[in-house]
Each structure stands twice: as structure tokens, then as C-alpha cells.
Amino acid sequence: MDENKKIEVVNGDGSNLNISPAYDHLNAGTPTPSSKKPKNIVVPKSMKEKEEENEKKDTKKNEDSNK
């Protein structure tokens, strides 16, 4: 580990660099542009929210049947 390594600083965005294929697996971690992001994401309700919703429906049914 006592080897001195030469570090070269390169200007630009790196598009012209010859990078080994081992780098390809890291591309999955890069964020996608906003145009490719999914637009309709369904977030499931929690059990507590479902129970509260069912209680509201039951209460409304009882009120309607009493009329």
C-alpha cells in the first residue's frame, strides 16, 4: 500500500471517458428523469384506515335504514 498512484483530474461531464463495463450495474441506482417516472402510483390503505372507512359506511347505512 506504499505505492504512490497518479491521479489525473479531467474536465467535463465524463461522457467521453472510457469506463469499464463493471460500471454498468451502477446505472440502476441513478434517478430516472421526470418524464419516465410512473405517474399513477397506488398506495394501499393501512388496516386502520380500512377499519375507520368501514365504520363510517356502517354508521351511514344505519342512519339511512332508520329514516
RALIN-V868779 format. One record per residue. N is the residue number from 1. SS is DSSP state (H for helix, E for strand, - for the rest). PHI is phi in whole degrees, -180 to 180 (none if undefined). PSI is psi in whole degrees, 0 to 359 (none if undefined). Layout:
N:SS:PHI:PSI, N:SS:PHI:PSI
This chain:
1:-:none:4, 2:-:-87:5, 3:-:-70:136, 4:-:-89:125, 5:-:-107:143, 6:-:-87:128, 7:-:-109:128, 8:-:-114:126, 9:-:-92:129, 10:-:-117:134, 11:-:-83:156, 12:-:109:188, 13:-:-95:358, 14:-:88:3, 15:-:-68:338, 16:-:-97:7, 17:-:-83:146, 18:-:-95:99, 19:-:-106:141, 20:-:-64:157, 21:H:-62:344, 22:H:-63:342, 23:H:-78:338, 24:H:-59:324, 25:H:-68:343, 26:H:-80:344, 27:H:-63:336, 28:H:-65:335, 29:H:-86:356, 30:-:-80:143, 31:-:-67:146, 32:-:-85:150, 33:-:-63:155, 34:H:-61:335, 35:H:-72:338, 36:H:-100:357, 37:-:-72:144, 38:-:-64:140, 39:-:-99:330, 40:-:-113:92, 41:-:-104:126, 42:-:-100:121, 43:-:-104:117, 44:-:-67:149, 45:-:-75:151, 46:-:-76:165, 47:H:-60:322, 48:H:-64:317, 49:H:-64:320, 50:H:-63:316, 51:H:-63:317, 52:H:-64:320, 53:H:-65:318, 54:H:-65:322, 55:H:-64:320, 56:H:-64:318, 57:H:-63:316, 58:H:-63:318, 59:H:-63:318, 60:H:-67:320, 61:H:-63:319, 62:H:-64:319, 63:H:-65:318, 64:H:-67:322, 65:H:-74:337, 66:H:-80:346, 67:-:-79:none
